[in-house]
């Protein structure tokens, strides 16, 4: 029997077999487990190493290891599925790598009633299921499973300060790792679904886990949590309940950018990217956090692109003129473009180091988000046409596709379709800033660099002395490589946020009403 896992109109094939997949040899299993630890162990807690490895050694101590009925064996199959997903670079037909192990694990997964008898490991198992489904773009199912994990973790009190004197240090640390993994996955999956968050942060008082000899890992989890919260905040404030744009979204964008700015310098200091390859390679965890950070900026500013694309469709002859009316809006859109370029820079560096993620979805989500922005930009104003960045983006897509990711192939086809549709629209609007349009309390004297059009406070002027917002070629060296020397600082982001005034919000709201943008 063949069942289908549907993702956006296409499908991975899921084979159903009454037999268990062949158990790998001990050496092979250890290899797959170590790959899982390296590829996602820095970001997520999927199993407790001490307990898991004890059960593994016991399992392989038999002369002929075979399928068992315990929850650990389900857990083992899921880890093997991830391992296969990470190391197997070609799919067989339309079957995702590791599917045999994953399908068997789902068949053997006990009911919720039974899972509650072993809540700690059950929560880890549910996280594994959710993350694997997310890798296959089965977002609704993944969200369902992580929701079950969240409720099971809360039922055990993992969101509270569990008493070490009664439970022991190891158990409490394990529960903290589980909780924050569940929390991060729930925040991110819920946001991807465009749904409201179901848990308030005020109800959580557990501490971060400790990693002996690695303070950096605790700091990384803390930064990951804060970025996930920002994403949830943006989705709940900038966008309306039904997923459309909130009429007063610019004020919410201002608040979101202020929160993002509070992390900028700390992120750069605590998790440097070390792009000078003769000094050090790229850290995968640092790269991931920087990617998530730039996605926050894009998510907060992207609604402006969609608004002006709608205006462009309805009033092509007036789009740039309308856009030129608000210097603040232009700067926000430029910030969106810059972060999209930085995302591509980071992914190219990972590609060079052989660290590009082709199974889990976070690199694919990053490149898809940034490419959409770079395609829409020139449809609004040709000043935002960056063909060199699109070329780099599609090269990253190509590598992920060559690694066997069918979802990346489908995403690329969506982008090609978007590009074709936008190219059909006549390019009749001016390719540079038009003459300034009169705007109450806002004076644009001449066509000047965007950096000079910010509010004239001394703090803002100092923050933007070397502003990258006025340089569309930022981040590219003479030989076409990426450079990270001119990234946005906290002061620059705050300058953009502070430039958003109530008159800008009123102007944008009126434009949305006039062009029926909801």
C-alpha positions, -999 to 999 in steps of 0.1 A, spaced: 0 0 0 13 35 -8 2 65 11 11 101 4 26 129 25 12 160 8 32 192 8 20 222 -12 3 202 -40 32 177 -44 41 146 -24 68 124 -10 60 88 -13 56 69 19 59 32 17 40 10 41 56 -23 50 46 -48 77 83 -56 82 107 -35 102 135 -19 82 169 -36 85 187 -26 117 221 -11 109 253 -25 124 265 -10 156 293 10 139 268 23 113 243 32 140 270 51 160 279 70 128 243 80 122 238 90 158 270 112 158 258 129 126 225 138 143 244 152 173 265 174 150 238 185 126 211 194 151 223 187 186 236 223 190 201 236 182 177 211 196 176 184 223 163 152 207 176 126 232 194 122 265 228 108 255 235 89 287 201 70 288 199 66 250 234 52 247 229 28 276 198 14 259 217 13 226 246 -8 240 220 -32 256 202 -35 223 233 -44 204 246 -67 231 223 -94 217 238 -117 191 211 -107 166 196 -73 174 159 -72 163 129 -50 167 115 -45 202 82 -30 215 95 -4 239 94 33 235 132 35 232 131 15 200 107 40 185 131 67 196 160 48 180 142 45 147 135 82 146 172 91 153 182 67 125 157 84 102 173 118 109 208 102 104 198 89 70 183 123 62 216 140 69 239 116 51 219 104 22 222 129 -7 200 112 -32 164 102 -28 149 70 -42 120 80 -64 99 104 -43 108 88 -10 125 111 16 157 97 31 151 77 63 114 73 55 114 35 62 126 41 98 103 71 103 72 53 90 79 23 112 84 45 142 50 61 136 34 27 133 49 17 166 42 50 184 20 43 214 -13 61 220 -12 93 240 -25 74 270 5 51 270 29 79 262 20 96 295 34 66 313 69 77 301 64 115 298 101 125 296 112 103 267 77 106 251 82 144 249 116 138 232 100 114 208 72 138 199 98 165 192 116 141 168 84 134 150 75 171 147 110 181 134 111 153 108 77 162 95 87 198 93 117 188 72 92 172 48 71 204 48 42 187 65 36 218 85 2 211 99 11 176 111 44 189 126 25 216 144 1 191 158 29 169 172 48 197 187 16 209 203 12 174 219 48 177 231 41 211 246 11 199 266 29 168 278 59 189 290 36 213 308 17 185 324 51 174 339 59 210 351 88 214 328 80 251 323 85 257 360 115 256 383 116 219 390 131 211 424 166 197 421 166 184 457 137 160 449 144 152 412 181 153 410 204 175 389 205 153 358 167 150 356 161 187 360 188 196 334 173 171 310 138 186 315 151 221 309 167 210 276 135 193 266 113 223 275 133 249 256 135 227 226 97 223 227 93 260 233 114 271 203 99 245 179 64 255 190 71 292 186 86 288 151 62 262 138 32 282 150 46 313 133 51 295 101 15 284 102 4 320 108 -14 310 140 -16 327 173 6 316 201 -11 295 228 13 301 257 22 334 274 58 338 284 47 351 318 37 316 326 72 302 322 98 305 349 122 276 343 159 283 339 182 277 309 200 244 310 236 242 319 263 226 298 295 219 319 325 233 301 304 250 274 289 283 285 285 292 248 258 265 244 237 280 272 241 315 256 232 301 222 199 286 236 192 320 253 197 339 220 176 313 201 148 317 226 148 355 223 148 354 185 119 329 185 100 353 208 106 382 184 93 361 155 62 353 175 58 390 185 60 401 149 34 376 137 11 386 165 14 423 161 25 434 126 0 409 110 -37 408 118 -55 379 133 -66 365 98 -30 367 86 -35 399 67 -15 431 73 -26 451 104 -37 486 93 -14 502 118 14 478 112 41 505 109 38 513 147 42 476 154 71 474 130 87 502 150 83 483 182 96 451 166 127 468 152 135 483 186 134 448 201 156 434 172 181 463 177 185 453 214 201 420 202 222 433 173 254 441 191 252 412 216 247 388 187 277 401 168 299 401 200 288 367 214 284 348 181 308 363 156 307 348 121 345 348 116 342 353 79 380 356 76 385 320 65 423 321 71 416 327 108 386 304 115 358 286 97 321 295 100 303 284 131 271 266 122 253 278 153 265 314 149 254 313 113 219 299 122 214 326 148 224 354 124 201 339 97 172 339 122 180 375 132 179 387 96 147 368 91 132 388 119 141 421 101 126 408 68 95 396 85 90 430 102 96 451 71 83 428 43 46 440 45 57 473 29 69 454 -1 36 437 -5 17 470 -1 37 488 -28 35 458 -51 -3 462 -49 1 499 -55 23 491 -85 -3 468 -100 -31 494 -96 -12 526 -103 20 518 -122 26 554 -132 24 567 -96 41 539 -76 76 554 -74 61 589 -68 40 576 -39 70 557 -26 91 588 -28 66 606 -6 79 589 26 116 586 31 109 564 62 92 538 41 120 538 15 145 532 43 125 504 58 122 486 24 160 491 19 166 475 53 145 445 41 166 443 10 198 445 29 189 417 54 179 395 24 213 400 10 230 393 43 210 360 45 225 350 11 260 360 22 258 338 53 244 308 33 271 312 7 297 310 35 281 279 48 280 265 13 318 271 9 324 253 42 302 224 33 278 232 61 247 241 41 217 222 56 199 202 29 175 181 51 162 203 79 142 232 66 159 263 82 184 271 54 157 265 28 133 288 46 160 314 48 169 314 11 133 313 0 124 343 22 153 363 9 148 354 -28 111 364 -27 122 399 -14 148 403 -41 123 393 -68 96 418 -56 120 447 -51 127 456 -88 90 452 -96 84 482 -74 114 502 -82 144 492 -105 167 508 -79 162 476 -60 173 453 -88 202 431 -77 207 403 -103 240 393 -88 222 384 -56 195 364 -74 223 345 -91 239 336 -58 205 327 -43 197 303 -72 231 287 -68 223 279 -32 189 264 -43 208 243 -68 231 228 -42 202 220 -18 183 204 -47 213 183 -58 215 170 -22 181 153 -29 157 179 -14 125 177 -35 109 205 -15 137 229 -26 130 220 -62 93 229 -57 102 261 -40 125 271 -68 97 264 -93 75 288 -73 101 315 -75 105 310 -112 68 314 -116 68 345 -95 96 359 -116 78 352 -148 46 368 -136 64 400 -124 83 402 -157 51 403 -176 42 436 -160 54 465 -181 84 484 -167 70 518 -174 78 535 -141 109 556 -136 140 537 -127 152 562 -101 137 585 -75 112 609 -90 108 645 -80 98 649 -44 61 650 -37 47 674 -11 40 657 22 28 675 54 56 681 79 81 662 57 104 681 34 125 663 8 147 690 -8 165 671 -35 174 636 -46 199 627 -18 213 594 -4 188 577 18 211 580 48 208 618 46 170 616 46 167 604 82 156 627 111 184 652 118 190 644 155 227 642 164 223 606 176 208 595 143 234 614 123 262 598 141 246 563 137 243 568 100 276 584 92 286 553 72 251 541 66 248 510 44 212 519 35 224 543 8 247 517 -8 228 491 -29 261 472 -35 269 466 2 282 432 11 299 425 -23 336 427 -28 353 434 -61 355 398 -69 318 392 -62 323 375 -28 303 385 3 316 409 29 303 413 64 322 446 73 291 469 69 263 451 87 236 471 104 244 481 140 220 485 168 223 523 165 214 522 128 184 499 133 172 522 161 176 552 139 153 536 113 128 526 140 129 561 156 122 577 122 88 560 121 63 587 133 25 588 136 23 607 104 40 579 85 15 554 100 -14 576 90 0 580 55 5 543 51 -30 535 65 -46 559 40 -26 543 12 -39 509 23 -75 521 23 -71 538 -11 -57 506 -27 -78 481 -7 -47 465 9 -60 443 37 
